[in-house]
Amino acid sequence: MQSRLIEPRRSANMLAVVLGISVLISFGCSSEEIVTESASENPAKPAGVAPDPAVKAAPRPGKTPKYFNLRDTIAKQREALRNVPGRTGILAEKKRYSLFDEELIIRDFFQDRRSGFFVDVGCAWPVMANNTAYLEKHLGWNGFAIDALEEYAEQWQRARPASKFFAYLVADKSSDDSVFYRSENVGLSSATRERADGVHFGGALNVEEISIPSISLNDLLDREGITKIDLLAMDIEGHELTALHGFDIERFRPDLVVTEGRRPDVAAYFAEHGYGAIKRYLAFDTVNVYYAPVEVAAE
């Protein structure tokens, strides 16, 4: 794997803010949950492995970083979403793993169906801030976890043994040599440099340009003998439409597709293929959109 370091446009204050996003992911659960998960599923890792947010501890008294108030911002946003009218049944429960309430919405859609198959594109960490962890750990699902950064592989093998991890950039076509940008804040790593260096947040992070293999979902699923998907989840920092162009949605016909961002071009893609946004979930999640076949989405 070839790489070269790209010099960032430095802004110390904004750098701290962008790095605070990692803290937000780390504290997407209570400190009690962090201790429980890290003790049981995240033993010490060798150097060079991307840290799972679950293993990070709350800052010691008197050591709160300057950007830690972002935790409060996220907490307030999450609380506001929790108070949206209409939460009943599964939606009224407390999430366990996902950053916001993605896992509750997914569970509500499937009504805690057991033994499904998911494809988690841009999966990152296997436990905390993960949308499919509940399905595997509590409902007996399994699936494919795909991320461009191979350093997540060991964590997935240990914490999510029922699923299979693949280190690829998911794209519209397969290639042995594709460009990917690894951010020093690994959660922002992307196929687009501007996403990886934090420019959308007003900052500048160190970014390493790396050469990695890419694969289309069609090629991967055909190679592995998969003919049906229940859930397709995508969180790949603006690269979703490119990845979808390498996926035969009519053939695999997922029951539910979750994509990050509310982009008109992505919505148009789904409309062209007979999918629509599930409107009843929009109030409970301001980040992701949940698509289903139009006859289901309209219910």
C-alpha positions, 0 to 999 in steps of 0.5 A: 500500500503506497501512501504520501502525507498531504500537508494540512492547511493549519488552524489550531483552534479549528483542529481541536474542534474537528478532533472533538468529533472523535470525542462525540463518537466516543461519548455517544453513550453514557460513561457507564455503557463505555465501561461495560462494553470496553471491559467485555469486548475491547481488550488491549489492542496492539499498536497501530490499530484504530481505536474503537470509541468504546475503549475511551474513558471519560476525561479525568476531573480537571482535564476536560479538553477545550472542545469537550463542550461539543459533547453537550451539544450532541447530548442536547440534540439527542435529547431534542430528538428523543422528545419528538412526539410519536415515539412508541414501542421500540422507538421509545426505548434507549439505544445501546450502540449507535451514535444517535437512534439509528439502531432503534429506527432499524429495529422498528422497521424490522420489528426485531426480526431475527436472523437477517443479513446486512451489508454495512458500508463504511462500518468503522468500529464494530461496537460503539457508534455502529448501526448494526451491532444490536442486530448481530448481538441481540437478534442473531443477524450476520452480514458483511462489514466493509471499510476502506481502512484495514486496521478495523479488521482485528476489532471486527473479528474479535467483537463481531465474529458472526460477520465478515469484514472486508477492507475495500473502498466501495465504488462503482467499479472494482480496481486494484489501485484506488485513491483514498484519504485517511484522516488523522481523525479516522472517522472522517476518512473519505474518498474525497480529500475535502471530506477527510481534511475537515474543511467542511468543519472549517478546519484542517487535519493531516491527511494521508493519501493511500492506494487501496483496492476498490470493489463494487457491491455487485462484484463482492456480493456475487463473489461471496454468493449473496443473493438477498440483502435485508439491510444496506447501511451506508456511511461513506462521507459523500461517496454514497451515490458512486457506491450505489452505481455499482449496486444492482438494487433491483436484483438484491432488493434490500428491504431497507437502505440507510444512507447518511445525508439528505442529498437530492441526487441520492433521493433521485437514484432511489426514486428511479429504482422504486424506493422512497424515503420513509417519512415517519422516521425523518423527525427522529433522525436529522442525519440519515434517510431511510429508504424502502420500496415505495409500497412499504415507504408509503405505509 
